Amino acid sequence: MKKRFVVALKSHTPAQNKEFSNYIKSKGYGWWSWIDGVWLLVDVNGKCTAASLRSALTGFYPGVYLIVLEILPGEDTWAGFGPTGDKDMFAWVRRNWN
């Protein structure tokens, strides 16, 4: 069963983000990160947990305050403001989140 997560980081560098991005791609996770320090992740295989993701994150972002939230099916709503059209900020969210 697909699992969804929200990750929020207090601080980060572009190099850390690139390493984390490579990690999530290697795991096959879908991801969205249009807002600085915030990642939406989808694990279509359902093997990830909030704790395992937190452990991985602390390796890429040592000493950085962070939180990982798992979003359960049917338990959320979302709304946002950002670009649409050719650079639709929420196209990925509409396709992959629900």
C-alpha positions, -999 to +999 in steps of 0.1 A: +000+000+000+013+034-009+026+056+019+029+094+020+052+116+041+058+152+047+093+162+057+102+196+070+138+208+077+149+238+097+181+244+076+199+227+047+224+233+019+220+227-018+246+199-015+226+182+012+194+185-008+211+169-038+224+140-018+189+135-003+173+138-037+196+111-051+187+089-021+149+092-026+154+086-064+174+054-056+145+042-034+120+049-061+101+074-041+080+101-058+088+136-044+078+172-045+098+201-031+086+234-044+088+250-009+122+255+006+129+229+034+096+210+027+094+176+009+064+155+000+073+119-005+054+089-018+066+054-013+045+033-037+058+001-022+047+010+013+080-001+030+092+032+044+083+044+079+086+078+095+113+065+118+134+050+090+130+081+069+141+102+099+171+081+104+181+085+067+175+122+069+198+127+099+226+112+078+221+138+051+213+167+074+234+161+106+223+182+135+194+198+116+160+199+133+134+181+112+101+164+114+086+135+093+049+131+092+031+101+077-002+110+061-028+082+062-052+075+034-084+095+035-072+115+064-061+147+048-070+177+027-047+202+012-047+237-004-020+259-017-011+290-036+015+291-064+021+291-102-002+272-126-001+267-163+032+255-178+050+257-144+021+242-123+034+240-088+007+215-077+005+192-108+026+165-091+005+168-059-028+163-078-013+133-097+005+115-069-007+126-035-044+114-034 
